[in-house]
Structures are given as structure tokens and as C-alpha cells.
């Protein structure tokens, strides 16, 4: 279903009422305008507590297996190191889980969804069931706040056979609050071994460090090649990246079965 709210602006000069707002709204539901008399009824229905389906673990896994399909990379090399014909695959999954807390999932901006369904206790159960259903080897998770990762995710994921590297986007917030959006990458420990990892912060590569602004940040030595790779230092792209908190997580992993290494 598509639920739209159309906002239009009309002229009110003929009415002579300058204080009246020129903006009008029309609610569209299922392709048809909703009469104003029905809007209150519609809102009451949305505010009712949802009926959460009661499914067993196997039923959840079956549900998610039927919901998504992984796409195989064509012509990918699947033979093992000894060419015995044993198929080897790496299943990669990326997932923006929507950050937990009053700033994010529980904020009014997501009021289109009932709060009961946005509660972490419900959502994380769904996330774990999806991981069990899809059985990814490597998972890139976006919007994992530092507090959520440390207190609510890390140990349960370890119990499922995953280890991970978490990267804090806003270092200041992480020290004082711990609810800023961050990212992490997890991998199956029975399949891969972590050799080393590196967290890169985009803003550290698009401009030189400024002592008065970057007192708490550790900046790498500025390389002249950055100008060649990223373009003019005054470009809109670099000025935007200089103020963002985006990070890149680089992992150097080794497959335990073939001893092959990859990044």
C-alpha cells in the first residue's frame, strides 16, 4: 500500500483573508483522497497496538528464506586451493538496521510504524532470525550505535558464531554519550581469521589537520596524492566530506579452509 500526503499551495488573494494559510493538505490512501471526516478514524486505527505474529524459530527462518534471495556472482571462482572441485562460496550481506534509541528508531520521524514494532527487544529478535535464515559469512551492519553494539549486540552475535569490528563515526559523542550512528562488520569465526583491520575516516583524507579544530582527532600524514585522487581541495565534494563522520572499515581476513587471504 502507498500512503501519501499531498501539500499544495493556492492563492488566497480573492478571500481577502491574509492571515489564512495558503497551504492545503489532501490525504491519499490506496490511490483515493481521504475525506477529512475519515482522517480521525484512520489515525485511530494506526495507533492501535499491532498484533505481532507468534512464530517458532523454524517458522521465522522459513518466512525470511521465502522473503529474500541471495544473488550469485556469475563466473565466480568456486574451486578450492587444491582444485578438488569442492565448491567454496562467501556469502556477504549488508544491512541498515536503523539505530536504536529516542534519536532514531523511537523518534517521531518513524511514527508511521507502531512503537511496539520499533522496540529493540522485538527488532533484534528479527535481525537474529534473519542472520540465521540467510547464514551470511560476512555482514556489514550500518547504524549500530556504540552503546547498542557494546551492551546489546556483541555478545549475542558471538553466541551465533560471529566476531566483529565496530567503528565509531563521532568520536566525541562515543566518549560522552554513545548513541551516535556507527558501523560494524562481522564475520563467521569458523570460516575466517582476522589478520588485521584498519578504520579510515573520510574527513582525514580530504583536508589537512587543523590544530584548533582537530585537537582530539588523530590525523594521518597528509599525502599530496590525495589532491590528485580526490580533486581540487576547494571542490564541493571535498568540502562536504571534510565535515562528515563517514568511516571505512577495512578487514584483512584469511579463509581457514583454503588459507587464502583477502581484503
Beta strands, then each sheet from edge to edge (+ up, - down):
strand 1: 3-9
strand 2: 23-29
strand 3: 32-33
strand 4: 92-96
strand 5: 138-142
strand 6: 162-168
strand 7: 182-188
strand 8: 192-201
strand 9: 247-255
strand 10: 261-262
sheet 1: 1+ 2- 3+
sheet 2: 4+ 5+ 7- 6+
sheet 3: 8+ 9- 10+
end
